[in-house]
């Protein structure tokens, strides 16, 4: 799992750096999209904790 997370982080960094250098508007859009995705992941994590009884 850690390897998968590292690979995803590398790909995200590459994408963000590409847009930062080539298209500032797309860069801002990528950042907003990532924030939304992280919010969804966080929400799903919190929901999953309810189902397994963790707090």
ChimeraX commands (.cxc) that place a marker at each C-alpha (Angstrom):
marker #1 position 0.00,0.00,0.00 radius 0.5
marker #1 position 2.83,2.41,0.83 radius 0.5
marker #1 position 4.33,1.87,-2.62 radius 0.5
marker #1 position 1.00,2.72,-4.23 radius 0.5
marker #1 position 0.68,5.89,-2.16 radius 0.5
marker #1 position 4.20,6.97,-3.10 radius 0.5
marker #1 position 3.51,6.34,-6.79 radius 0.5
marker #1 position 0.31,8.41,-6.63 radius 0.5
marker #1 position 2.15,11.24,-4.87 radius 0.5
marker #1 position 4.84,11.23,-7.56 radius 0.5
marker #1 position 2.26,11.36,-10.35 radius 0.5
marker #1 position 0.36,14.18,-8.67 radius 0.5
marker #1 position 3.55,16.19,-8.17 radius 0.5
marker #1 position 4.50,15.70,-11.83 radius 0.5
marker #1 position 1.06,16.85,-12.97 radius 0.5
marker #1 position 1.03,19.88,-10.67 radius 0.5
marker #1 position 4.55,20.91,-11.73 radius 0.5
marker #1 position 3.64,20.55,-15.42 radius 0.5
marker #1 position 0.60,22.79,-15.13 radius 0.5
marker #1 position 2.41,25.27,-12.90 radius 0.5
marker #1 position 4.99,25.79,-15.65 radius 0.5
marker #1 position 2.64,25.72,-18.65 radius 0.5
marker #1 position -0.83,26.91,-17.64 radius 0.5
marker #1 position -1.50,28.77,-14.39 radius 0.5
marker #1 position -5.28,28.52,-14.79 radius 0.5
marker #1 position -5.11,24.75,-15.25 radius 0.5
marker #1 position -2.75,24.62,-12.26 radius 0.5
marker #1 position -5.34,26.36,-10.09 radius 0.5
marker #1 position -7.97,23.92,-11.37 radius 0.5
marker #1 position -5.76,20.96,-10.53 radius 0.5
marker #1 position -5.24,22.27,-6.99 radius 0.5
marker #1 position -8.99,22.75,-6.49 radius 0.5
marker #1 position -9.67,19.27,-7.86 radius 0.5
marker #1 position -7.11,17.72,-5.53 radius 0.5
marker #1 position -8.59,19.52,-2.54 radius 0.5
marker #1 position -12.02,18.20,-3.43 radius 0.5
marker #1 position -10.66,14.69,-3.87 radius 0.5
marker #1 position -8.91,14.86,-0.50 radius 0.5
marker #1 position -12.13,16.04,1.14 radius 0.5
marker #1 position -13.98,13.08,-0.36 radius 0.5
marker #1 position -11.27,10.66,0.77 radius 0.5
marker #1 position -11.37,12.13,4.27 radius 0.5
marker #1 position -15.16,11.84,4.41 radius 0.5
marker #1 position -15.03,8.22,3.24 radius 0.5
marker #1 position -12.37,7.45,5.83 radius 0.5
marker #1 position -14.51,8.93,8.60 radius 0.5
marker #1 position -17.54,6.95,7.40 radius 0.5
marker #1 position -15.53,3.74,7.30 radius 0.5
marker #1 position -14.44,4.30,10.90 radius 0.5
marker #1 position -18.12,4.40,11.91 radius 0.5
marker #1 position -18.68,1.00,10.33 radius 0.5
marker #1 position -15.73,-0.63,12.05 radius 0.5
marker #1 position -16.37,1.07,15.38 radius 0.5
marker #1 position -13.32,3.32,15.64 radius 0.5
marker #1 position -13.44,6.94,16.80 radius 0.5
marker link #1:1,2 radius 0.2
marker link #1:2,3 radius 0.2
marker link #1:3,4 radius 0.2
marker link #1:4,5 radius 0.2
marker link #1:5,6 radius 0.2
marker link #1:6,7 radius 0.2
marker link #1:7,8 radius 0.2
marker link #1:8,9 radius 0.2
marker link #1:9,10 radius 0.2
marker link #1:10,11 radius 0.2
marker link #1:11,12 radius 0.2
marker link #1:12,13 radius 0.2
marker link #1:13,14 radius 0.2
marker link #1:14,15 radius 0.2
marker link #1:15,16 radius 0.2
marker link #1:16,17 radius 0.2
marker link #1:17,18 radius 0.2
marker link #1:18,19 radius 0.2
marker link #1:19,20 radius 0.2
marker link #1:20,21 radius 0.2
marker link #1:21,22 radius 0.2
marker link #1:22,23 radius 0.2
marker link #1:23,24 radius 0.2
marker link #1:24,25 radius 0.2
marker link #1:25,26 radius 0.2
marker link #1:26,27 radius 0.2
marker link #1:27,28 radius 0.2
marker link #1:28,29 radius 0.2
marker link #1:29,30 radius 0.2
marker link #1:30,31 radius 0.2
marker link #1:31,32 radius 0.2
marker link #1:32,33 radius 0.2
marker link #1:33,34 radius 0.2
marker link #1:34,35 radius 0.2
marker link #1:35,36 radius 0.2
marker link #1:36,37 radius 0.2
marker link #1:37,38 radius 0.2
marker link #1:38,39 radius 0.2
marker link #1:39,40 radius 0.2
marker link #1:40,41 radius 0.2
marker link #1:41,42 radius 0.2
marker link #1:42,43 radius 0.2
marker link #1:43,44 radius 0.2
marker link #1:44,45 radius 0.2
marker link #1:45,46 radius 0.2
marker link #1:46,47 radius 0.2
marker link #1:47,48 radius 0.2
marker link #1:48,49 radius 0.2
marker link #1:49,50 radius 0.2
marker link #1:50,51 radius 0.2
marker link #1:51,52 radius 0.2
marker link #1:52,53 radius 0.2
marker link #1:53,54 radius 0.2
marker link #1:54,55 radius 0.2
view
